Amino acid sequence: MKIEDLIGKLEEEFDEVEPGFIKPETKFTDIENWGSMHALIIIALIDMEYEVTLTGQDLKVMKTVQDLFRIINERA
C-alpha cells in the first residue's frame, strides 16, 4: 500500500476537505471540525479497507496521517 492511496480514501470520507489538503504530515486536529465522529469514520474505514483494527490507544498516539499509515503497515 502507498500512503497516497490512504490519503485518497481519507479525502473521500471527509466532505469538508479539499483534494490535496491532506498530506502525510497533516495532523488530524488540523482537519476542519475534527472530532470524535471523524475518529469513528477512520476506525471503520481502516477496518473495512485494510482489515486492521484500531484501538483507543492507537487514536491517542497517532497525530498525523503518517502515524496512521505506520500503524496500518505494522498490522497488515
N, C-alpha and C positions, 0 to 999 in steps of 0.2 A: 504494500500500500504506500502511496505517496501522500505527503501532507497536503498537497493541493487538492486531492480527492476529498479529504476530510474537510478542508475549508469550504469546498463547493457544497458539501452536504450541510454544513452549518449555516452557510448563507441562504440556502433554500429554506431552512427551518425558521430563521429569524426574519420575519417580514420587514422589520424596520431597518435592516442592514442593507446598505447599498453594495452591489457587487464590487469586489476589490477592497472593501473596508477591512475584512478580516485577513490578518497575516499571521505567520507563526508566532510572532512576538506580541500579538494582540492579547491584552488582559481581558478576561471575561467581564470584569467590572467596568471596562470601558465601553461595553456594548450598551447602547441606549436602553433604558428601562430594565436593566439586568435585575433578575430576581429569582425567587425560588421556582417560578414556573419555567424559566429558561433552563434551570438546572435539571428539572424533571424531563424537559424535552431532550436535553443532552443524554441523560441516562437512558431514555427509551431509544433514541437514535443509535447510540453506541451498541446497545443490546441487540437491536434488530439488524443493523448493518454489519457489525463486526463480531457478534456473539461474545461480547465482553461485558461483564457485569461491573459497573462502577459502584463503589461503596461511599458511604458518607465521609469516610476518611479521605478517599480519593478527591472528593469535591473540596475538602478543606485544603489539601496540599496543591491541587492544580490551580495555577494562577493564569496561565497562558494556554493558547492553542497548542503550542509546542509541548507543554506539560501533558496535555490530554493525549496527544499523538504518542508520546513516550509510553504512557500507561497502556494504551491500546496495543502497541507493539510488544510490550513486555508480556502481555497476557494472550495474545493471539496465537 
